[in-house]
Amino acid sequence: MNKDAPVLEVRKLVKSFSGVTVVKGVDLRLSRGAAVALVGENGAGKSTVIKMIAGVHQPDSGEILFQGHAVQVSSPHDAHQLGIFTVHQEPSLMPELTVAENVFMGFHPHRKIGPIRWLNRREMYDRAMSVFERLNIPIDVRRRAQDLPIAQQQMVEIAKALVHEAQVLILDEPTATLSQRETQTLFRVTRELMQQGTAVLFVSHRLHEIFELCSEVSVMRDGILVGHYKTDDLTPDRLVNLMVGREIQIQRRIYTRTGDVPKLEVKGLSKQGVFHDIHFRVFPGEIVGLAGLVGSRRTDVAEALFGIRPADVGDIRIDGRSISVKSVQDALKNGLAYVPEDRHKHGVALTMSIAWNLAVPNRAAIYKYGVARKSAEGRLADRMKSQLQIKSRSPEQPVGELSGGNQQKVVFGKWVAREPSIIVLDEPTRGVDVGAKSEIYRVIFNLAESGVAVLVISSDLPEILTLSDRILVMREGMLMGELDGADASEEAIMRLATGMVESAERLGGG
């Protein structure tokens, strides 16, 4: 076999759902030791192509060749037998099983004496530990998967591919839940696999990651492969234009504080063993970023503000008035709204309609005598679809059928409809494409321009720098410092986030 021949090739793949063709004759080639990026907006067909290669969906026509031979990949098990492993954006672990059991799912090592076989737990645990040592990530392999934070769950998915010596490794938004340090660990291990001959297909909306890891880029738009390029021949702006077919420009707004009374003020907020002595202010119309590595406890602070897991002590003030937030109802009553990090788990009901999801937190406007008024529900759905530019067939379309960016807009719509005075956004653009990201930024800027106080949590440092008027940085449950958004840099944020400096000069905004 020609050593330069592709290890995996797809030819003229076509796939339709309910009469709608979503992949239209796509060709793709993956060579040993090379990383190819597959990019495009949400809904371009990338996930469907990946799922056909991984055996989740069957193509209507076209073929998949592995090491030069046509193969039928009828299930994920078939893909694994060939050496094709996929790391998805959303971890798909068995929650009740241990980390080691998840890593070796379907390939558990056994001992055998005659006809008797039994699970070799010692070998399973030892081999699992060696994989995580290679990843340089401390994880108890005997711990149940459901007890891990989402970032560590993602690393378990990556370990599953590593332990089986994947011939083809498909990374589908693998860094969406990872810190910068964990992302660099993933890239280091991926490069090691490439040096050993593994072919990599990389899907990411973070363009700087594509230019860092990949030598080639395949671009999809509306189910069609519009071109295949060398990364060296592209710029980020050119790649965005190829993906969306239009120019995308995101400009920082100019914020001027009016008044001296903050909309939201937090003093001495603490929760034992979680976070300690958190204090900050957010003024009307201001966007304050909250940065930090995974484990910095940013989300815990957000959940305390929204009454999900209330703080033990501390003072929360709105318009200078001290309030008690012991439940979500307390937060809602005081004009707070919260867009959570995991939209699938906490943001929307995927099987229910857009209209139903938008109506849930807006019962006062929708329900009368405990019964939903369809006319009011429809008006709300039409208003949010227009205001947030949610792309769908109708308000009755299930949210799970929408692209990731449009799902996120539905989550926004639930809370925007309540006209909150304070909104907390936890990873607001996680897993959405560059086009949808710019539209979500527009929504955030519009909220601020209308006078809403906005607190944004994001692991995407360029996003924090683009959105924030001021930036707060946390580390291990403590507030490390504050930076002026106009003058801040990724390096300055990381110095605080990693503890390289103990405090930051307050550059303004206080």
SULUR-V264636 format. One record per run of one state. SS is the DSSP state (H for helix, E for strand, L for the rest). FROM is the first residue (numbers start at 0). LEN is the number of residues. If there is no record, write none. Layout:
[[SS FROM LEN] [SS FROM LEN]]
This chain:
[[L 0 7] [E 7 10] [L 17 2] [E 19 11] [L 30 4] [E 34 5] [L 39 6] [H 45 8] [L 53 7] [E 60 6] [L 66 2] [E 68 3] [L 71 4] [H 75 7] [L 82 1] [E 83 4] [L 87 10] [E 97 1] [H 98 5] [L 103 6] [E 109 4] [L 113 2] [E 115 4] [L 119 1] [H 120 15] [L 135 8] [E 143 1] [H 144 3] [L 147 2] [H 149 14] [L 163 4] [E 167 5] [L 172 7] [H 179 16] [L 195 3] [E 198 5] [L 203 3] [H 206 7] [L 213 2] [E 215 6] [L 221 2] [E 223 7] [H 230 3] [L 233 2] [H 235 9] [L 244 19] [E 263 8] [L 271 3] [E 274 8] [L 282 4] [E 286 5] [L 291 6] [H 297 8] [L 305 7] [E 312 6] [L 318 2] [E 320 3] [L 323 4] [H 327 6] [L 333 2] [E 335 4] [L 339 3] [H 342 5] [L 347 5] [E 352 1] [H 353 7] [L 360 2] [H 362 4] [E 366 2] [L 368 2] [E 370 2] [L 372 1] [H 373 15] [L 388 9] [E 397 1] [H 398 3] [L 401 2] [H 403 13] [L 416 5] [E 421 5] [L 426 7] [H 433 16] [L 449 3] [E 452 5] [L 457 3] [H 460 7] [L 467 2] [E 469 6] [L 475 2] [E 477 7] [L 484 5] [H 489 8] [L 497 13]]
